[in-house]
Amino acid sequence: MARWEPDARQRLVAAALDLFTEQGYDNTTVAQIADRAGLTKSTFFRHFPDKREVLVAGQDTLSRLFAEGIAAAPDAATPLEAVAAALDAAAVAITPERRELGPRLQAVVAANSELQERDALKRVGLAKAMSDALQRRGVPDPAASLAAELGVLAFKRAFARWMDPGNHQEFGDLARQSLQELRAASAALG
């Protein structure tokens, strides 16, 4: 693969995931990832500060899409309706390529406590992006934080369902369905 080919970032993610799956996270070096992707170590470091960050490559995009979706929600939208708009906006980032990579990514994360910790931090960052966007709309805390946490949980549940090989629903539909289920479950708490 030529070094000048496009999509270096995606190539690095795919190469890292392949190597993490084949030989384990701890046994994989940045040099190996770059080599597998047909790139240099310096190109790797232009995209990622370390190999751990390869696995959360889409966090900034998701945070931005969540915030944009909430900002674009109608003025009269409730906090959860604004979160639903955020989930709709983020659905564009959930491409068919992610469906193939998702189960492998989850297996790599599940096998390494350092990656589990980073994955948890990713969820905190996503919730903060939504909570901040809700607060900019005038939603006070703790309502903004609670709505944001429900949004992240709905996203996580929808992603797990979407990766299921037997699933044929679109991610956006699954995300809205998950949010509705969580809304009903929280109402049942009394």
C-alpha angles and dihedrals in degrees: 000000000000118000092230096058115119128254097049091162094054091044090054091050092050093046092048092049091049092051095043088052094046102043107007133260096271093050094051122091131201089243090057092049092050092046093050089050091049092244139109129260089246089057089051091054092048087063104031135024092215142349093268091063092058089076094056095043095134098050096099092049093048092047090051093047092048091051093046092049092051092047091051095049115112115273091245094052117125117234091262092047088053089049089051088054088051091053090049091051092049092050090080089067093055098087129175089258089063090056090063095043097042101079092045091049092050091050092052092048092047091054096055128056093203090057092045088056091050091048090053090051089051090057090049090052093049092049090049091052090053095042092050091049091050091049090052085058089055099260107146125223133284088032091055093051093046093049090047093050090050089050093053091046090049090050092050093047092046092049091052091050092045092055092054106111090223092057118103100171124109117254094242091056091049092048093052090045091051091049091051091050091051091047090053092045092051091049089053090057089079 
